[in-house]
Amino acid sequence: MSTHSHTEEHLESSDLLKDIVIGMSDGLTVPFALAAGLSGAVNSSNVVIIAGLAEVAAGSIAMGLGGYLAGKTEQDHYAHELKREYDEVEKLPHVERAEVKKIFHDWGLSEELQEKAMEEVCSDKDKWVEFMMKHELGLEKPDARRAGKSAMNIGLSYIVGGLVPLTPYFFTSTAFMGLEISAVITLLCLFIFGYFKSKMTGVPPVVGGLKIMLIGAAAAGAAFLIAHFIDGAIH
């Protein structure tokens, strides 16, 4: 019983970390690039703040909705495959029994044990279908609350990440001054974020941190130069 509980906690923790990574990575990068682009075209920090906050609000909703739809799609896919497995067990039991036996064969069980294990699994239709879902299709039953939790986790992470590059603009008189401070803070946060993300995934953390930081810097730099060029061309 305790092992099952531990597994559930581990899965929930893994899902939470995945959501945070998705939300924070875009939350740090997109508003930073937007703020940099505006700083190349306008002089007012207020304009950057207003546009940046609007983007953070819209981005968090869009990202959260994307997480919700992904979670619902996973649930719908599982439900569809579950119904199909029940139909196959009902209409083609001999085929499904052979598939169960083949799974045990692939696990290296003897012929005698394959037969006994197959009979044991197939004696209960629900357990039989659950076995096939997991070991034939590789599908785990998704958490029914996953879609809503994912939407909230990703949306909030995006907001937290998005406020990082915008905060300096609240305390500076010009947009360019805000950008200078924002660039230092945001690039540092991107490096730290990339460092810990890489550490969790087994990638060399310093290299991973530098990659994430350089991507953010490239996006912001491109936005600044393009906006600055267009503004100069117009005026």
Sequence and secondary structure as in RCSB ss.txt:
>XXXX:A:sequence
MSTHSHTEEHLESSDLLKDIVIGMSDGLTVPFALAAGLSGAVNSSNVVIIAGLAEVAAGSIAMGLGGYLAGKTEQ
DHYAHELKREYDEVEKLPHVERAEVKKIFHDWGLSEELQEKAMEEVCSDKDKWVEFMMKHELGLEKPDARRAGKS
AMNIGLSYIVGGLVPLTPYFFTSTAFMGLEISAVITLLCLFIFGYFKSKMTGVPPVVGGLKIMLIGAAAAGAAFL
IAHFIDGAIH
>XXXX:A:secstr
 HHHHHHHHHHHHHHHHHHHHHHHHHHHHHHHHHHHHHHTT  BHHHHHHHHHHHHHHHHHHHHHHHHHHHHHHH
HHHHHHHHHHHHHHHH HHHHHHHHHHHHHHTT  HHHHHHHHHHHHTSHHHHHHHHHHHTS      TTHHHHH
HHHHHHHHHHHHHHHHGGGGG SBHHHHHHHHHHHHHHHHHHHHHHHHHHHTS HHHHHHHHHHHHHHHHHHHHH
HHHHHHHHH 
